């Protein structure tokens, strides 16, 4: 299980900066619950998703403000 976690964490570490614009320190400082919540919102708003409307500019800016570590 540890090997799977390491592989998943490394994979996410490569994706998160592109998707969320986070630095490596921001990624590694986030809790799994924080990352899960944010990625859920992002994936629910992705094209073709049936679970949510796309994020508005205001919602995106609010997320950036709430989860900004800089």
N, C-alpha and C positions, 0 to 999 in steps of 0.2 A: 504494500500500500504506500509506503514512503516513496518508493521509486515512482509510482504513478503521480503522487502529489508533486514531487520535484519536476517531473516532466510537464505536468499541467501548469504549475506555477511559472516555469520558464517560458512556456508557450504564451501564457497570458501576459507575461512581462514584455513579450515582443509585440503583442497586439494593443495593449492598453495605451501606450504612448501615442500610437496612431489614432486610435478611436477617441480617447479622452484628452489627449494632449498633456498627459502627466509625465513628470520626470521619473526616473527609476526610484529615487527616494520617496516620492509621493506614492508610487505603486507599492513598494515594500513596507511603507508605513500604514497603509490602509488595512483595515480588518477584512476578513473574508465576507462578513455581513455587509460592510460598506460597498465593497466591490460588487457583490452579488446584486445589491439593490440598484446600483448605478447601471450595471450592465443589463439588468432586467428592463429598466426604463429605456435604455438605448435600443435594445433588441426589440422591444415591444413597439417602438416607433419606426422600426426599419421598414423599407418598402416591402409590401406583400404581407405584412403582419396583420392579423385579424383581431389582435387583442387590444390595440390602443390607437388613438390618433397620433400623428406625428407631433413631436415637440414643437411648441411655438418658440420664437426667438426669446420671448420673456421667460419661458420655462427653462430653456437652455442656459440663459444668463443666471437665473436663480440657482440652478444646479452648480454652475461654475463658481458662483459666490459661496454657496454652502460648502462645497467640497474643495475649495481652493486651499492649497498648502503653501503658497508662495507669498 
